[in-house]
Amino acid sequence: MKIKIAASILSADFSCLARELSKVERAGADLIHVDVMDGHFVPNITIGPVVVKYIRKSTKLPLDVHLMIASPEKYVGAFVNAGSDMITVHIETVTLKQLSTIGKGLKRHGVKLGISLNPGTSLAKIKKALPLVDFVLIMSVNPGFGGQAFIPSALNKIRQLRAIFKKDIAVDGGINNITGRLVKEAGANILAVGSYIFGAKNTKKAINNLR
């Protein structure tokens, strides 16, 4: 399964975001990972659909929009209209019925649906959701802030998930050249990476190291 690198703009310089997007696109990133936080589900506030719309204008790469928000069913449509290619919601914020409804709506627009779970959430919680989604995002830090240290227990979750799930498995949080190798060995194939990419002196080399 191809390894894909999703450059997480939470670690980008927002004063020159278009330039930052161009930099990671030229360096070989496969996706742009956009963390949306609402100050309710997580203790931080980031960006909304208006900013995603301008990100869409600034890059040709697929937009992987991670909704770390309460009541995501209320906002999914706005993010689709803004140009999202992939949308991830958290199992902690939706029922299976809501997830199914979201998935049907996204499918009509050709947008992929992902389900994510926090480090403290059991893998069993998403098992019934797996037939409804295109990919799973394993959180390897507690969501809300960038630059956190990788939580090793995520590796066992990835291994267990890979044994029962044949589609894409993404991982987000504390990923660098060392932890990136570990999550790939465990079965993940999409790496959401922030500070390791945007803080690198040589962006292309950093992305190649992750592969």
Protein Blocks (a to p, Z undefined) as FASTA:
>chain_A
ZZdddddfklpcfklmmlmmmmmmmnopabdcddddehlmpgcdfbdfklmmmmmmmpcb
dcdddddbehkllmmmmmmmnopabdcddfklccfklmmmmmmmmmmnopacdddddfkl
cfklmmmmmmmpmbdcddfbdehiehiacdfklmmmmmmmmmmocbdcddeehiafklmm
mmmmnopabdcdfklmmmpmblmlmmmmmZZ
